[in-house]
């Protein structure tokens, strides 16, 4: 049967419309592409999850989801929930300490920070966790960058011997100071907002137990060149965090970080520690969002 040019054109436009509608629907429903039964298969990345991101989901509900997905660790939950999470077979991947606001940048905080760090080391030993998190704290009027650096290094030096004795690492987290849209998407005023400077402070402490918490989301915002920096600092990295950028959402194709490529590079470095999912879910089904993140990192 012969068709007129107009009929063929009308048919092509109609078909293109169907494809466009399907593509739009897919873009609006990212959750539809995630297998409900996906479980971690390769396991070359030891995955964990940060509990605060998934609130108000109860910690043990999140822990059960991790167990079902094949995620090995959990962090950022109440210490009261540690025993139950461990009973489910999860590791505690990181123990909290003094928080990111009140840090060693000021000498007035040194006694507090050292006490908190040592107490966290004791908890880490009890639960079999390799690392305790630490931060620089927020900038303060009257404390310049040079003095702030000296203060941070002096505080960590005063506490690191205790960590060495107990075979626990301090992991200094670099945070972005650029995003002011949400109290946990960025931290304007945070002193340790340059990852290269954080590495310099770590080197000044001069201990194999002083490590960098390489938060991929924060590094992307403040410094970029993520894979090259992973290669550069691989011997100093003690922990990783993930999140999509911009927005700190899922690790999907709406954001700019190519997580499978980043994870493959982490594997190449020989890293054996945890990579914790620290994105804030935007999908209606938070467990499906976590399952998707686990899939993106299971390279």
C-alpha positions in Angstrom: 0.0 0.0 0.0 1.3 3.4 -0.9 1.2 6.3 1.6 1.3 10.0 1.0 4.2 12.0 2.4 1.7 13.8 4.8 0.5 10.4 6.2 4.0 9.2 6.8 5.0 12.5 8.5 1.9 12.4 10.7 2.8 8.8 11.7 6.3 9.8 12.5 5.2 12.7 14.7 2.7 10.5 16.5 5.4 7.8 17.2 7.8 10.5 18.4 5.2 11.8 20.7 4.7 8.4 22.3 8.4 8.0 22.8 8.6 11.5 24.3 5.7 10.9 26.7 7.3 7.6 27.8 10.7 9.3 28.4 9.0 12.1 30.4 7.1 9.5 32.5 10.3 7.7 33.1 12.1 10.9 34.1 9.3 11.7 36.5 9.3 8.3 38.1 12.9 7.3 38.7 11.8 4.7 41.2 10.3 2.6 38.5 13.7 1.5 37.2 14.8 -0.1 40.5 14.4 -3.9 41.0 12.5 -4.5 44.2 14.6 -7.6 44.9 18.0 -6.2 44.2 20.7 -7.3 46.6 24.4 -6.5 46.7 26.2 -9.1 44.6 29.7 -8.1 44.0 30.5 -6.7 47.4 33.8 -5.2 46.4 32.6 -2.0 48.1 31.8 -2.5 51.8 28.6 -0.4 52.0 27.1 1.2 55.0 24.3 3.7 55.6 24.0 7.0 57.6 21.0 6.8 59.8 20.1 10.5 60.2 19.4 10.8 56.4 16.5 8.3 56.6 14.6 9.8 59.6 11.9 9.5 60.7 12.4 5.9 59.8 13.3 4.0 63.0 16.9 2.9 63.1 16.0 -0.8 63.4 13.7 -0.6 60.4 16.5 0.9 58.4 18.9 -1.8 59.8 16.6 -4.5 58.6 16.4 -2.9 55.2 20.2 -2.9 55.1 20.3 -6.6 56.0 17.8 -7.4 53.2 19.8 -5.4 50.6 23.1 -6.8 51.6 24.5 -3.5 53.1 27.0 -4.5 55.8 27.2 -1.5 58.1 25.3 1.4 59.7 26.3 4.6 61.4 24.7 7.9 62.6 22.2 6.1 64.8 21.7 6.2 68.6 24.2 4.2 70.5 21.3 2.7 72.3 20.4 1.0 69.0 23.9 -0.4 68.4 23.2 -3.8 70.1 20.1 -4.5 68.1 21.7 -3.4 64.8 24.7 -5.7 65.5 22.3 -8.6 66.4 20.9 -8.2 62.9 24.4 -8.8 61.6 25.4 -5.2 60.8 28.7 -3.6 61.7 28.9 -0.2 63.3 30.9 1.6 60.6 31.7 4.9 62.3 31.3 6.3 65.8 30.4 9.9 66.4 32.2 12.2 68.8 32.1 16.0 69.3 30.1 17.1 66.3 30.9 19.5 63.5 30.1 22.8 65.2 32.1 22.8 68.5 35.5 21.7 67.3 39.3 22.0 68.0 39.5 25.2 65.9 39.2 27.0 69.3 41.4 26.1 72.2 38.5 26.7 74.5 37.0 23.5 73.1 40.1 21.3 73.5 39.2 19.7 76.8 35.7 18.9 75.5 36.9 17.6 72.2 39.6 15.4 73.7 37.2 13.9 76.2 34.6 13.2 73.5 37.2 11.7 71.2 38.5 9.3 73.8 35.1 8.3 75.0 34.2 7.6 71.3 37.3 5.5 71.0 36.2 3.4 73.9 32.8 2.9 72.3 34.4 2.0 69.0 36.5 -0.7 70.7 33.4 -2.1 72.4 31.4 -2.5 69.2 34.3 -3.5 66.9 34.2 -0.3 64.9 37.4 0.9 63.1 36.9 4.6 63.2 35.7 7.7 65.1 34.7 10.9 63.3 36.2 14.3 64.0 35.7 17.8 62.7 37.4 21.1 62.7 34.5 23.1 64.0 33.1 26.4 62.8 35.1 29.5 62.2 35.2 32.0 65.1 35.8 35.7 65.1 39.3 36.6 66.1 40.8 33.2 65.1 42.7 33.4 61.8 43.3 30.4 59.5 46.9 29.9 60.6 46.0 29.8 64.3 42.9 27.7 63.7 45.1 25.2 61.9 47.6 25.1 64.7 44.8 24.7 67.3 43.2 21.8 65.4 46.5 19.9 64.9 47.5 20.4 68.6 44.1 19.0 69.8 44.3 15.9 67.6 47.9 15.3 68.6 46.9 15.4 72.2 44.3 12.7 71.6 45.7 10.5 68.9 48.0 8.5 71.2 44.9 7.1 72.9 43.5 6.1 69.5 46.7 4.5 68.5 46.9 2.5 71.7 43.3 1.2 71.1 44.0 0.7 67.3 41.2 3.1 66.3 41.4 5.8 63.6 40.3 9.4 63.8 38.6 10.4 60.5 38.5 14.1 59.8 35.5 15.0 57.7 35.7 17.7 55.1 32.4 19.6 54.7 31.2 22.1 52.1 30.6 25.7 53.2 28.9 26.6 49.9 25.4 25.3 50.1 23.2 27.3 52.5 19.9 25.9 51.3 19.5 23.3 54.1 21.2 22.8 57.5 22.6 19.4 56.5 23.3 20.0 52.8 26.0 22.6 53.5 27.7 24.2 56.5 28.6 27.9 55.9 31.4 28.9 58.2 32.9 25.4 58.6 36.7 25.7 58.8 37.6 22.4 57.2 36.0 23.2 53.8 39.0 22.6 51.7 39.9 19.0 51.3 43.5 19.7 50.4 43.9 21.8 53.6 42.3 18.9 55.6 44.9 16.6 54.2 47.7 19.0 55.2 46.4 19.1 58.8 46.2 15.3 58.9 49.8 15.1 57.7 50.9 17.6 60.4 49.4 15.3 63.1 51.8 12.7 61.8 50.0 9.5 62.9 49.0 6.5 60.8 45.7 6.6 62.8 44.8 10.1 61.6 42.7 9.7 58.4 40.5 11.6 56.0 36.8 11.1 55.7 36.4 11.6 52.0 32.8 12.8 51.5 32.4 12.6 47.8 29.4 15.0 47.8 31.3 17.7 49.8 34.5 17.3 47.8 32.6 17.6 44.5 31.1 20.9 45.7 34.2 22.5 47.1 37.1 21.1 45.2 35.9 18.7 42.4 38.3 16.5 40.5 37.1 13.7 42.7 38.7 10.7 41.0 42.1 12.3 40.8 41.9 13.3 44.5 41.0 9.7 45.4 44.1 8.6 43.7 46.2 11.3 45.3 45.0 10.7 48.9 44.2 7.0 48.8 46.8 6.2 51.6 45.1 8.7 53.9 41.5 7.9 53.4 39.8 6.1 56.2 36.1 6.4 55.3 33.8 7.5 52.5 30.4 9.1 52.3 28.1 9.4 49.2 25.3 11.7 48.1 24.1 13.0 44.8 24.9 16.6 43.8 23.3 19.0 43.5 20.7 18.5 46.3 22.2 15.7 48.3 19.6 13.4 46.8 19.8 9.9 45.3 22.7 8.6 43.3 20.6 8.7 40.1 20.9 10.3 36.7 19.5 13.7 37.9 22.8 14.5 39.5 26.4 15.1 38.2 28.5 12.6 40.0 29.2 9.3 38.1 29.1 7.0 41.1 29.9 3.7 39.4 33.1 5.3 38.0 34.0 6.7 41.4 33.4 3.3 43.1 35.5 1.5 40.5 38.3 3.9 41.3 38.0 3.2 45.0 38.2 -0.5 44.3 41.4 0.1 42.3 43.1 1.8 45.2 42.7 -1.3 47.3 40.5 0.4 49.9 39.0 -2.1 52.4 36.9 0.3 54.6 33.3 1.4 54.5 31.5 3.6 52.0 28.4 5.0 53.7 25.3 6.1 51.8 24.6 9.6 53.2 22.1 10.9 50.7 18.8 12.4 51.8 16.0 10.4 50.0 13.5 12.3 47.9 11.7 9.2 46.5 8.5 8.2 48.2 9.9 4.8 48.9 13.1 5.4 51.0 14.1 1.7 51.0 13.9 1.6 47.2 16.1 4.7 47.1 18.6 2.9 49.4 18.4 -0.2 47.2 19.1 2.0 44.1 22.1 3.6 45.8 23.5 0.2 46.8 23.1 -0.9 43.2 25.0 2.1 41.9 27.9 1.4 44.2 28.0 -2.4 43.8 30.6 -2.3 41.0 
